[in-house]
Amino acid sequence: MKVRQKLFAAMAALVFMTSVAFFTLSHGYLSGLFREYAQAAREGDAETWATLLENYYQYNGDSWAGVDAYIYRLFGSRSNVGQVASLILYDAQGEVIVQTAQSPPDGTDGQSPSHSDSGLVEAPIIVNGTKVGDLQIHDRGIEGLTKVERTVLHSATLATVSGTVVTGLLALLMGAWFTRWMTKPLQLVMQGLRRIGAGELEAKVMVNSKDEFGEVAEAFNEMTSKLSRTEQARRHLVADVAHELRMPLTVMQGQLELIQQGLKPADPESLLPIQDEVFRLTRLVQDLHQLSLAEVGKLSLVKKQVYPGQLVERIADNFDIEFEDKNITLQIENHFPADLTVTVDPDRITQVFVNLLGNALRYTPEGGAVRIDVERDGNQFRTSIADTGPGIGADHLTHIFDRFYRADEDRSRETGGTGLGLAIAKEFVEAHSGRIAVDSTIGKGTVFTVWLPLDAAGTA
């Protein structure tokens, strides 16, 4: 059963129970009012007659003698009789003293009438705390009131039932419209999910409501945007990996074909290019493996306390020969306190700075300069590597840490590397709860900055 049908069924049940409760309460309340009014009228007439007869009994010397004449005079005057149709007076022993000659109640044929249907009322006659008789009267007014009560209650019942039915139908129609309106955003989300299931990862849901459905739609749109970007990244990754693998495999295939055709001897000199490409493929696979582990938080870290200033100086020393060969000046400014340490995986952090220095060396022209600044920045260790290379355009900076990304599409693999160095550096730094940033100006150079948290002793 759909949510819309469940909501409608719940509303229908609620309308039905409300209607039944309203009918029961209103009918019961109206019936109770009429019964209370009729009972009060009956008791009022009976008490009036009982008072008259009590007074007669007292004034007559505590005797019922001549009471029949007194009663008939009252019936003859009609002043105190009201609409009493008949009367029976009993003495204390239950013997009939007076029974009027009026016609018996309609439809009773002289038999005892029903209290509820014919207006028959009984009342005791008490004088000075002693019961001296009983009075039984039949009031035509009460009988008429009973008939009116039946008619009114019947009409009220029909009106209540009709009103309840009409109101219930209107409520159901409103409920059907309301459930349709309320579940419309959910239907749109379901349509969007079906479109995603069909492969349309850029599907969007247009929901303008500000309630929870609107939040679900907004989250859905964010999810589809992320799915779309992830799918694009996956396609680019496949294309980039295929591109990176194509060149080494082509070189290896060409070299092996030349050897097989006898155009080249199978000596170490001929096999050396094949070995270089095997090393290149091995490095590419290892880099991809480490990057994948870092992205999912599964990168193993063997952390130790190290002196970061000394670590950076040792890494820079290893590049002395390369910088001299390209006639590039390498300058190190180490202002970091020598007694402060950071807890890191030395091998991973070394790879980070090797990648950054390698990039600076690769893209700094001959005669340029690379400057390394090491200092304390609050509770962090900060290292900046600035070069005087061509710089990176602003449109490329947001993608500089993406896999296989190269700011210059015309760069060869020899000058551009695999395109994984900066991506690996970013993931390794973030695995140490640090961060990395880049700032670049075209024609002036690029600055990469790395922040790593200090040990607790150094943050005091």
Sequence and secondary structure as in RCSB ss.txt:
>XXXX:A:sequence
MKVRQKLFAAMAALVFMTSVAFFTLSHGYLSGLFREYAQAAREGDAETWATLLENYYQYNGDSWAGVDAYIYRLF
GSRSNVGQVASLILYDAQGEVIVQTAQSPPDGTDGQSPSHSDSGLVEAPIIVNGTKVGDLQIHDRGIEGLTKVER
TVLHSATLATVSGTVVTGLLALLMGAWFTRWMTKPLQLVMQGLRRIGAGELEAKVMVNSKDEFGEVAEAFNEMTS
KLSRTEQARRHLVADVAHELRMPLTVMQGQLELIQQGLKPADPESLLPIQDEVFRLTRLVQDLHQLSLAEVGKLS
LVKKQVYPGQLVERIADNFDIEFEDKNITLQIENHFPADLTVTVDPDRITQVFVNLLGNALRYTPEGGAVRIDVE
RDGNQFRTSIADTGPGIGADHLTHIFDRFYRADEDRSRETGGTGLGLAIAKEFVEAHSGRIAVDSTIGKGTVFTV
WLPLDAAGTA
>XXXX:A:secstr
  HHHHHHHHHHHHHHHHHHHHHHHHHHHHHHHHHHHHHHHHHHHHHHHHHHHHHHHHHTTS  TTHHHHHHHHH
HH TTTTTEEEEEEEETTS EEEE  S   TTTTTS   HHHH EEEEEEEETTEEEEEEEEEEHHHHHHHHHHH
HHHHHHHHHHHHHHHHHHHHHHHHHHHHHHHHHHHHHHHHHHHHHHHTT TT        SHHHHHHHHHHHHHH
HHHHHHHHHHHHHHHHHHHHHHHHHHHHHHHHHHHTTSS  SHHHHHHHHHHHHHHHHHHHHHHHHHHHHTT   
   EEE HHHHHHHHHHTTHHHHHHTT EEEEEE S TT  EEE HHHHHHHHHHHHHHHHHHS TT EEEEEEE
EETTEEEEEEEE SS   HHHHTTTTSTT  S TT  HHHH  S HHHHHHHHHHHTT EEEEEEETTTEEEEEE
EEE  GGG  
